[in-house]
Amino acid sequence: MTDEVGLLPRLRIQGQIKAVKGTNKESETTMIELIMITIMALCGAAKKNMPVFGQMTLTGEKAVDWVKHESKIQARKIWMGSGSLFEEFNLPDWAIEKGIVALIFPIDEYQNPMLVTQKSILRIIEAECSEWESKGCATNVLKVNMGQVLEILFEENEPTFEFLRPKNAKQFDPYKVVVN
């Protein structure tokens, strides 16, 4: 298709052919702008609001709660892996150096996950996770940096963990873990 000026780029829009006036550079720029607007619209639509207040520490990392006597948490998901892989969370150096840790994420997204470092509790959590996996709970292996984080997701029948200690327990005595 030609016009009296010469060959112009053509653009088909909803079954109609319209001439794009200007140079190829201008039409290329226009197409790039349209693509960028579309991408921004899609990214904005897919963005989920995550809680901000109450979860950040003064250093800008996400806060975690600690296992304490009579702590109770209903789990939405559990992550297990090397403490060094949880860079976005405010874990103390000693917890990172301990090796394997677990984060128990509560049902309420606005609460902090619970950090588990004690080996006796980790063994119980791992045994329970194996049982839940065999019963059909969704599991994933998340690639983080140069390592892996194991994840188990609870879509229904979320377990509740309760951590108890005898009144005369010493600082590093194991907790009694009740899982419902």
Stockholm file with secondary structure:
# STOCKHOLM 1.0

chainA/1-180         MTDEVGLLPRLRIQGQIKAVKGTNKESETTMIELIMITIMALCGAAKKNMPVFGQMTLTGEKAVDWVKHESKIQARKIWMGSGSLFEEFNLPDWAIEKGIVALIFPIDEYQNPMLVTQKSILRIIEAECSEWESKGCATNVLKVNMGQVLEILFEENEPTFEFLRPKNAKQFDPYKVVVN
#=GR chainA/1-180 SS CCCSSCCCCEEEETTEEEECCSCHHHHHHHHHHHHHHHHHHHHHHHCCCCCCTTTBCTTSSBCCEECCTTEEEEEEEEEEEEGGGCTTBCCCHHHHHHCEEEEEEESSTTSCCEEECCHHHHHHHHHHHHHHHHTTCEEEEEEETTEEEEEEECSSSCCEEEEECCTTCCTTCCCEEEEC
#=GC SS_cons         CCCSSCCCCEEEETTEEEECCSCHHHHHHHHHHHHHHHHHHHHHHHCCCCCCTTTBCTTSSBCCEECCTTEEEEEEEEEEEEGGGCTTBCCCHHHHHHCEEEEEEESSTTSCCEEECCHHHHHHHHHHHHHHHHTTCEEEEEEETTEEEEEEECSSSCCEEEEECCTTCCTTCCCEEEEC
//
